[in-house]
Amino acid sequence: MGATTDLGAALLAILPEIGLAVLATVVLALDLMWPESRRRNLSVVAGVGLLLLALVPLLVYPGSPATPEGLYWGGMVRHDVLSQLFKVMILVAAGLTSLMAVDAKGVGRKGEFYVVLIVSTLGMTLMSSAGDMIMAFLALETTSIPLYILAAFKRGDERSAESGLKYFLFGSFASAILLYGLSLLYGFTGQTSLYHIAQYLTSEAFANNPLPVLGTLVMVIVGFGFKISAVPFHFWTPDVYEGAPTPVTAFLSVASKAASFALLVRFLVAVFPSSLVIGTQEIQNFWVQLFSASALISMTLGNVVALAQRNIKRLLAYSSIAQAGYTLIGIAAIQSTSADGSAQAVAAVGFYMFMYVFTNILAFAVVILFSEATGSETIADLAGLSRRNPFLALMMTLALLSLAGVPPAAGFFGKFFLFQAAVQSGLTWLAIVGVLNAIVALYYYLVVIKVMYVDRSPDEDKPIAVSGAYTWVMGITGVAVLLIGTVAAQPIFEWAVRGAAALFAL
């Protein structure tokens, strides 16, 4: 597969990334020029800029005469509908996170916070369209290093410093293992392009010896497992989610996970396709078994441990682990015998990540407002929230019901498409386990809702104010969660199907 050499088309293919670089420069310049009294507006500049950039992938449509689908920049970047879908959700998540940081103590007036956030977003958009192992790893590190900084951004807060250090240590080990796996793939094939490796793995050197390739695959899965918080690579997640500034936790929980799943899907389908057989070992069946086991353990451990949590951020951390487990059902279902079934599985993953971005941002917006107003992140202290601010309680309820998969919230169709893909791929047992786990999760989500509406608090007469920026964030995400769970479900899923079809048409 050759790379397109048209410079105009190549520039349009990375237009969102160019926009991010310009936006980071503008925010940095404004931070230097504006006095302290005006720096609160940096949140608006960064947030609105990122949301406007989210429109760019929709305007530069893959397959148009100006920007045909294909590889650009020497094969480093793949421009297709799948990358378009994930770029939109990543940019939206970054924009909403910037708006949520407006009044967050210790970050809201810091221009460097928004610059680092935008740089991390740049890495994520490149991850979603990487067509080469070199670009994939560079994008991954461009994403990760700023996230380490953001997690430890509150230098005077011991919890924030601890979360940044833990995230850095775990991330460094995972990146080293991933890089070693990628280097072995290059050593085996002499190729760095994701789309050329598979044909070399079928060479005579591996005809009767699949173990080196399987070992390499395991190393790659370890690296991705860390980024998506899949068991057993999840240990960093609760502490980092609890200790990091809450806007950073929100961004980390959705954007980083979405970018990682985008790259994971592309990597598995391109490098280890269903047609790849080494000796008597079908490589795809091997990684399907690994991901099925990881999905089972991630769902179960995440939901069971979440039952015992008393801190709302730790509860959402274990919920995030469980959500990764649900999404891995779609990854495992890619092994379907039919091309349509495999495309449906990839589309289910894309749809689930799309709805998860809006759902989790909505939940964390409420958590930020509550914690900033009360100084508490304890679930018990949410008592009486429905009387202190009915709008906040309603938005939190909507987010939790979506995470639980209750209609008409978006999470219902998210789980439905994943379980349907599993059944179509012959993984009915995994779909059943997913349904049972969803029932367990419903309990601890309902407990939080009960605390907000039923439990009493001596502070019920102290209302919690909602600023204009948060009204916009919760309004956008709340409406999106309802629309994706009703009238917008089919159009977005069809968009994801087109992205999956482009992936399998390589």
C-alpha positions as CSV (number, residue, x, y, z in Angstrom):
1,M,0.0,0.0,0.0
2,G,1.6,3.2,-1.2
3,A,1.4,6.6,0.5
4,T,-0.4,9.5,-1.2
5,T,2.1,12.2,-2.3
6,D,-0.3,15.1,-2.9
7,L,0.9,17.8,-0.5
8,G,-2.5,19.5,-0.3
9,A,-4.3,16.3,0.6
10,A,-1.6,15.4,3.0
11,L,-2.0,18.7,4.8
12,L,-5.8,18.4,5.0
13,A,-5.4,14.9,6.4
14,I,-3.5,16.3,9.4
15,L,-5.5,19.6,9.6
16,P,-6.8,18.9,13.2
17,E,-3.2,18.3,14.3
18,I,-2.0,21.5,12.7
19,G,-4.9,23.3,14.4
20,L,-3.9,21.9,17.8
21,A,-0.3,23.1,17.4
22,V,-1.6,26.6,16.5
23,L,-4.0,26.6,19.5
24,A,-1.3,25.5,21.9
25,T,0.8,28.4,20.7
26,V,-2.0,30.9,21.0
27,V,-2.9,29.8,24.6
28,L,0.8,30.0,25.6
29,A,1.1,33.5,24.1
30,L,-2.1,34.7,25.9
31,D,-0.8,33.3,29.1
32,L,2.3,35.4,28.8
33,M,0.4,38.6,27.8
34,W,-2.7,38.5,30.0
35,P,-2.6,39.7,33.6
36,E,-3.7,37.3,36.4
37,S,-7.2,38.8,36.4
38,R,-7.9,37.7,32.8
39,R,-6.3,34.2,32.8
40,R,-9.6,32.6,33.8
41,N,-10.5,33.2,30.1
42,L,-7.8,30.8,29.0
43,S,-10.2,28.0,29.8
44,V,-12.7,29.4,27.4
45,V,-10.1,30.0,24.6
46,A,-8.8,26.5,24.9
47,G,-12.2,24.8,25.3
48,V,-14.0,26.6,22.5
49,G,-10.9,26.2,20.2
50,L,-10.8,22.5,20.8
51,L,-14.6,22.1,20.2
52,L,-14.3,24.0,17.0
53,L,-11.4,21.8,15.9
54,A,-13.7,18.8,16.6
55,L,-15.6,20.0,13.5
56,V,-12.6,19.8,11.3
57,P,-12.6,16.0,10.8
58,L,-16.2,16.3,9.8
59,L,-15.5,18.9,7.2
60,V,-12.3,17.2,5.8
61,Y,-14.3,14.0,5.1
62,P,-12.2,10.9,4.2
63,G,-13.1,9.7,0.7
64,S,-13.8,13.2,-0.7
65,P,-11.9,14.2,-3.9
66,A,-9.7,16.6,-1.8
67,T,-8.7,14.0,0.8
68,P,-9.1,10.3,-0.4
69,E,-8.8,7.6,2.2
70,G,-5.3,6.2,2.4
71,L,-1.8,6.6,3.8
72,Y,-0.1,10.0,4.0
73,W,3.3,11.4,5.1
74,G,5.3,8.4,4.0
75,G,2.8,6.0,5.4
76,M,2.9,7.4,8.9
77,V,-0.7,8.6,9.0
78,R,-3.8,6.7,7.8
79,H,-6.7,9.0,6.9
80,D,-10.0,7.2,7.0
81,V,-13.5,7.2,8.6
82,L,-12.3,5.3,11.7
83,S,-9.7,7.9,12.5
84,Q,-12.3,10.6,11.9
85,L,-14.7,9.1,14.4
86,F,-12.1,8.8,17.1
87,K,-10.6,12.3,16.5
88,V,-14.0,13.9,16.9
89,M,-14.6,12.2,20.3
90,I,-11.0,13.0,21.5
91,L,-11.3,16.7,20.6
92,V,-14.7,17.0,22.2
93,A,-13.4,15.4,25.4
94,A,-10.5,17.8,25.5
95,G,-12.7,20.8,24.8
96,L,-15.2,19.9,27.5
97,T,-12.3,19.2,30.0
98,S,-10.9,22.6,29.3
99,L,-14.2,24.2,30.1
100,M,-14.6,22.2,33.3
101,A,-11.2,23.3,34.5
102,V,-12.3,27.0,34.6
103,D,-12.9,27.2,38.3
104,A,-10.9,24.1,39.5
105,K,-8.5,25.1,42.2
106,G,-4.8,25.0,41.2
107,V,-5.4,24.5,37.5
108,G,-8.1,26.9,36.2
109,R,-5.9,30.0,35.8
110,K,-2.7,28.1,34.7
111,G,-1.9,28.6,31.0
112,E,0.6,25.8,31.1
113,F,-2.2,23.4,32.1
114,Y,-4.1,24.0,28.9
115,V,-1.0,23.9,26.8
116,V,0.0,20.5,28.2
117,L,-3.6,19.3,27.8
118,I,-3.6,20.3,24.1
119,V,-0.2,18.6,23.4
120,S,-1.6,15.4,24.9
121,T,-4.7,15.7,22.7
122,L,-2.4,16.1,19.7
123,G,-0.7,12.8,20.6
124,M,-4.1,11.1,20.9
125,T,-5.3,12.3,17.5
126,L,-2.1,10.9,16.0
127,M,-2.7,7.6,17.8
128,S,-6.1,7.3,16.2
129,S,-4.7,7.6,12.7
130,A,-1.2,6.0,13.1
131,G,-0.3,3.8,10.1
132,D,3.3,3.0,11.2
133,M,4.8,1.5,14.4
134,I,7.2,4.5,14.7
135,M,4.3,7.0,14.5
136,A,2.2,4.8,16.9
137,F,4.9,4.8,19.6
138,L,5.7,8.5,19.2
139,A,2.0,9.4,19.4
140,L,1.6,7.2,22.4
141,E,4.5,8.9,24.2
142,T,3.3,12.4,23.1
143,T,0.0,11.4,24.8
144,S,1.5,9.8,27.9
145,I,4.2,12.2,29.0
146,P,1.9,15.2,29.3
147,L,-0.6,13.0,31.2
148,Y,2.1,12.2,33.8
149,I,2.5,16.0,34.2
150,L,-1.2,16.7,34.4
151,A,-1.7,13.9,37.0
152,A,0.9,15.6,39.3
153,F,-0.1,19.2,38.4
154,K,-1.0,20.2,41.9
155,R,2.6,20.3,43.2
156,G,1.5,21.2,46.8
157,D,-1.0,18.3,47.0
158,E,0.6,15.0,48.2
159,R,-2.2,12.9,46.5
160,S,-1.6,14.6,43.2
161,A,2.2,14.1,43.4
162,E,1.7,10.5,44.4
163,S,-0.7,9.9,41.5
164,G,1.7,11.4,39.0
165,L,4.6,9.3,40.3
166,K,2.6,6.1,40.2
167,Y,1.3,6.8,36.7
168,F,4.8,7.6,35.5
169,L,6.3,4.4,36.9
170,F,3.6,2.1,35.7
171,G,3.5,3.9,32.3
172,S,7.3,3.7,31.9
173,F,7.3,0.0,32.4
174,A,4.4,-0.6,30.1
175,S,5.9,1.6,27.4
176,A,9.2,-0.3,27.6
177,I,7.5,-3.6,27.2
178,L,5.4,-2.3,24.3
179,L,8.5,-0.8,22.6
180,Y,10.4,-4.1,23.0
181,G,7.5,-6.0,21.3
182,L,7.4,-3.4,18.5
183,S,11.2,-3.7,18.0
184,L,10.9,-7.5,17.8
185,L,8.2,-7.1,15.1
186,Y,10.6,-4.9,13.2
187,G,13.4,-7.4,13.7
188,F,11.2,-10.2,12.4
189,T,9.9,-8.4,9.3
190,G,12.2,-5.5,8.5
191,Q,9.0,-3.4,8.3
192,T,7.5,-0.6,10.4
193,S,4.3,-0.1,8.4
194,L,1.3,-1.7,10.1
195,Y,0.0,-2.7,6.7
196,H,3.1,-4.5,5.5
197,I,4.0,-6.6,8.6
198,A,1.5,-9.4,8.3
199,Q,2.7,-10.6,4.9
200,Y,6.2,-11.0,6.3
201,L,5.0,-12.9,9.4
202,T,3.9,-15.7,7.0
203,S,7.5,-16.2,5.8
204,E,9.3,-19.5,5.9
205,A,11.1,-18.5,9.1
206,F,7.9,-18.8,11.1
207,A,6.3,-21.6,9.2
208,N,6.6,-24.0,12.1
209,N,7.5,-21.7,14.9
210,P,4.8,-19.3,16.0
211,L,6.2,-18.8,19.5
212,P,8.3,-15.7,18.8
213,V,5.3,-14.0,17.2
214,L,2.9,-15.0,20.0
215,G,5.5,-13.7,22.5
216,T,5.6,-10.4,20.7
217,L,1.8,-10.2,20.6
218,V,1.7,-10.6,24.4
219,M,4.2,-7.8,24.9
220,V,2.1,-5.5,22.7
221,I,-1.1,-6.4,24.5
222,V,0.6,-5.6,27.9
223,G,1.4,-2.1,26.7
224,F,-2.1,-1.5,25.5
225,G,-3.6,-3.1,28.5
226,F,-2.0,-0.5,30.7
227,K,-3.5,2.4,28.7
228,I,-7.0,1.0,28.7
229,S,-6.9,0.0,32.4
230,A,-7.6,-3.7,31.7
231,V,-6.9,-6.3,34.4
232,P,-4.2,-7.2,35.3
233,F,-2.6,-3.9,34.3
234,H,-5.1,-1.7,36.2
235,F,-3.3,-1.2,39.5
236,W,-2.5,2.5,38.8
237,T,-6.1,3.4,38.0
238,P,-7.8,4.0,41.4
239,D,-4.9,5.9,43.0
240,V,-4.3,8.1,39.9
241,Y,-8.0,8.8,39.4
242,E,-8.4,9.8,43.1
243,G,-5.2,11.8,43.4
244,A,-5.1,13.7,40.1
245,P,-7.0,17.0,39.7
246,T,-10.5,16.0,38.8
247,P,-10.6,17.6,35.3
248,V,-7.5,15.6,34.6
249,T,-9.2,12.4,35.8
250,A,-12.1,13.1,33.5
251,F,-9.9,13.6,30.5
252,L,-7.7,10.6,31.4
253,S,-10.8,8.3,31.8
254,V,-12.2,9.0,28.3
255,A,-9.8,10.6,25.8
256,S,-6.8,8.4,26.6
257,K,-9.0,5.3,26.6
258,A,-10.6,6.2,23.3
259,A,-7.3,6.9,21.6
260,S,-5.8,3.6,22.9
261,F,-8.7,1.5,21.7
262,A,-8.5,3.2,18.3
263,L,-4.9,2.3,17.9
264,L,-5.4,-1.2,19.4
265,V,-8.2,-2.0,16.9
266,R,-6.1,-0.8,14.0
267,F,-3.0,-2.6,15.1
268,L,-4.7,-5.9,15.6
269,V,-6.6,-5.9,12.4
270,A,-3.7,-4.7,10.3
271,V,-0.8,-6.7,11.8
272,F,-2.6,-9.9,13.0
273,P,-5.6,-10.3,10.5
274,S,-7.8,-13.4,10.4
275,S,-5.9,-14.7,7.4
276,L,-2.6,-14.9,9.3
277,V,-1.8,-18.5,10.1
278,I,1.7,-19.5,11.3
279,G,2.1,-23.3,11.3
280,T,-1.1,-24.7,12.8
281,Q,-1.6,-21.6,15.0
282,E,-4.3,-19.0,13.9
283,I,-2.8,-15.9,15.5
284,Q,-6.1,-14.1,15.7
285,N,-7.7,-17.0,17.7
286,F,-4.9,-16.6,20.2
287,W,-5.4,-12.9,20.9
288,V,-9.2,-13.4,20.9
289,Q,-8.7,-15.9,23.8
290,L,-6.5,-13.4,25.6
291,F,-8.9,-10.5,25.2
292,S,-11.9,-12.7,26.2
293,A,-10.2,-13.6,29.4
294,S,-9.2,-10.0,30.1
295,A,-12.7,-8.8,29.4
296,L,-14.1,-11.4,31.8
297,I,-11.7,-10.5,34.6
298,S,-11.8,-6.7,34.0
299,M,-15.6,-6.6,34.1
300,T,-15.9,-8.8,37.2
301,L,-13.1,-7.3,39.3
302,G,-14.0,-3.7,38.4
303,N,-17.7,-4.2,39.4
304,V,-17.1,-6.3,42.5
305,V,-14.4,-4.0,43.9
306,A,-16.5,-0.9,43.1
307,L,-19.2,-2.2,45.5
308,A,-16.9,-1.5,48.4
309,Q,-15.8,2.1,47.4
310,R,-16.7,5.1,49.6
311,N,-15.0,7.7,47.4
312,I,-16.8,8.7,44.3
313,K,-13.6,9.1,42.2
314,R,-12.4,5.7,43.2
315,L,-15.9,4.2,42.4
316,L,-15.7,5.8,38.9
317,A,-12.1,4.4,38.6
318,Y,-13.3,0.8,39.2
319,S,-16.3,1.6,37.0
320,S,-13.8,2.6,34.3
321,I,-12.0,-0.7,34.6
322,A,-15.3,-2.5,34.2
323,Q,-16.1,-0.3,31.2
324,A,-12.8,-1.4,29.6
325,G,-13.9,-5.0,30.2
326,Y,-17.2,-4.4,28.3
327,T,-15.3,-2.8,25.4
328,L,-12.9,-5.7,25.2
329,I,-15.9,-7.9,24.4
330,G,-16.0,-6.0,21.1
331,I,-12.3,-6.5,20.6
332,A,-12.7,-10.3,21.2
333,A,-15.7,-10.4,18.8
334,I,-13.5,-9.2,15.9
335,Q,-12.7,-12.9,15.3
336,S,-16.1,-13.4,13.6
337,T,-16.0,-15.7,10.6
338,S,-17.8,-13.1,8.4
339,A,-16.4,-9.8,7.3
340,D,-19.7,-8.1,8.3
341,G,-19.6,-9.6,11.8
342,S,-16.0,-8.3,12.3
343,A,-17.0,-4.9,11.1
344,Q,-20.0,-4.9,13.4
345,A,-17.6,-5.7,16.4
346,V,-15.3,-2.8,15.5
347,A,-18.3,-0.5,15.1
348,A,-19.6,-1.5,18.5
349,V,-16.2,-0.6,20.1
350,G,-16.3,2.8,18.3
351,F,-19.9,3.5,19.4
352,Y,-19.3,2.5,23.0
353,M,-16.3,4.8,23.2
354,F,-18.3,7.6,21.6
355,M,-21.1,7.4,24.2
356,Y,-18.6,6.8,27.0
357,V,-16.9,10.1,26.4
358,F,-20.1,12.1,26.9
359,T,-21.3,9.9,29.8
360,N,-18.1,10.1,31.9
361,I,-17.5,13.8,31.2
362,L,-21.0,14.4,32.6
363,A,-20.4,12.4,35.7
364,F,-17.1,14.1,36.4
365,A,-18.5,17.6,35.8
366,V,-20.9,16.9,38.8
367,V,-18.0,15.5,40.9
368,I,-15.9,18.6,40.2
369,L,-18.7,21.0,41.1
370,F,-19.5,19.1,44.3
371,S,-15.9,18.7,45.5
372,E,-15.1,22.3,44.8
373,A,-18.1,23.5,46.7
374,T,-17.8,21.1,49.7
375,G,-14.2,19.9,49.7
376,S,-15.4,16.3,49.8
377,E,-15.4,13.4,47.4
378,T,-17.1,10.9,49.7
379,I,-20.2,9.3,48.4
380,A,-22.0,9.7,51.8
381,D,-21.6,13.4,51.5
382,L,-23.6,13.5,48.3
383,A,-26.7,13.1,50.6
384,G,-29.3,15.6,49.9
385,L,-27.8,16.7,46.6
386,S,-31.2,16.6,45.0
387,R,-32.3,19.4,47.5
388,R,-29.1,21.4,47.3
389,N,-29.2,21.5,43.5
390,P,-31.8,19.4,41.6
391,F,-30.0,19.9,38.3
392,L,-26.8,18.4,39.5
393,A,-28.5,15.4,41.0
394,L,-30.4,14.9,37.7
395,M,-27.3,15.1,35.6
396,M,-25.4,12.6,37.9
397,T,-28.4,10.3,37.8
398,L,-28.4,10.4,34.0
399,A,-24.7,9.7,33.8
400,L,-24.9,6.8,36.2
401,L,-27.9,5.2,34.4
402,S,-25.9,5.5,31.2
403,L,-22.9,3.8,32.7
404,A,-25.3,1.1,34.0
405,G,-26.8,0.6,30.5
406,V,-30.4,1.7,31.4
407,P,-32.5,3.2,28.6
408,P,-33.1,5.8,27.4
409,A,-29.5,6.8,28.3
410,A,-26.7,6.1,25.7
411,G,-25.1,3.2,27.6
412,F,-28.1,0.9,26.8
413,F,-27.3,0.8,23.1
414,G,-23.6,0.8,23.8
415,K,-23.9,-2.4,25.7
416,F,-26.5,-3.8,23.3
417,F,-24.2,-3.5,20.3
418,L,-21.2,-5.0,22.2
419,F,-23.3,-8.0,23.4
420,Q,-24.8,-8.5,20.0
421,A,-21.4,-8.6,18.3
422,A,-20.3,-11.2,20.9
423,V,-23.3,-13.4,20.1
424,Q,-22.7,-13.1,16.4
425,S,-19.1,-14.2,16.9
426,G,-20.0,-17.2,18.9
427,L,-19.0,-15.7,22.2
428,T,-22.4,-16.0,23.7
429,W,-20.9,-17.0,27.1
430,L,-19.0,-13.7,27.2
431,A,-22.2,-11.8,26.4
432,I,-24.0,-13.5,29.3
433,V,-21.1,-12.7,31.7
434,G,-21.4,-9.1,30.5
435,V,-25.1,-9.0,31.2
436,L,-24.6,-10.4,34.7
437,N,-21.8,-7.9,35.4
438,A,-24.1,-5.1,34.2
439,I,-26.7,-6.2,36.8
440,V,-24.0,-6.1,39.6
441,A,-22.9,-2.6,38.4
442,L,-26.5,-1.4,38.5
443,Y,-26.5,-1.9,42.3
444,Y,-23.6,0.4,43.1
445,Y,-24.8,3.1,40.7
446,L,-28.3,3.0,42.3
447,V,-26.7,3.3,45.7
448,V,-25.2,6.7,44.7
449,I,-28.6,7.8,43.3
450,K,-30.3,6.7,46.5
451,V,-27.9,8.7,48.5
452,M,-28.5,11.9,46.4
453,Y,-32.3,11.6,46.6
454,V,-33.2,9.7,49.8
455,D,-30.5,10.3,52.4
456,R,-30.7,13.4,54.5
457,S,-27.9,15.9,55.2
458,P,-27.5,18.8,57.7
459,D,-26.2,20.9,54.8
460,E,-29.4,20.6,52.6
461,D,-30.1,24.3,53.1
462,K,-26.8,25.2,51.5
463,P,-27.3,25.3,47.7
464,I,-24.5,24.6,45.3
465,A,-24.1,27.2,42.5
466,V,-23.4,26.2,38.9
467,S,-21.3,28.5,36.8
468,G,-22.1,29.3,33.1
469,A,-19.3,27.1,31.8
470,Y,-20.5,24.1,33.8
471,T,-24.1,24.7,32.6
472,W,-22.9,24.5,29.1
473,V,-20.8,21.4,29.7
474,M,-23.5,19.5,31.5
475,G,-26.1,20.7,29.0
476,I,-24.1,19.5,26.0
477,T,-23.2,16.1,27.6
478,G,-26.6,15.5,29.1
479,V,-28.4,16.2,25.8
480,A,-25.8,14.0,24.0
481,V,-26.3,11.1,26.4
482,L,-30.1,11.2,25.7
483,L,-29.8,11.7,22.0
484,I,-27.2,8.9,21.6
485,G,-29.5,6.6,23.6
486,T,-32.5,7.4,21.3
487,V,-32.7,9.1,17.9
488,A,-29.0,9.5,17.3
489,A,-28.0,5.9,18.1
490,Q,-28.5,4.5,14.6
491,P,-26.7,7.3,12.7
492,I,-23.7,7.2,15.0
493,F,-23.5,3.4,14.8
494,E,-23.7,3.6,11.0
495,W,-20.9,6.1,11.1
496,A,-18.9,3.6,13.1
497,V,-19.8,0.8,10.7
498,R,-18.4,2.9,7.8
499,G,-15.2,3.4,9.8
500,A,-14.9,-0.3,10.4
501,A,-15.6,-1.1,6.7
502,A,-12.7,1.2,5.8
503,L,-10.5,-0.6,8.2
504,F,-11.2,-4.0,6.7
505,A,-11.0,-2.7,3.2
506,L,-7.2,-2.4,3.5
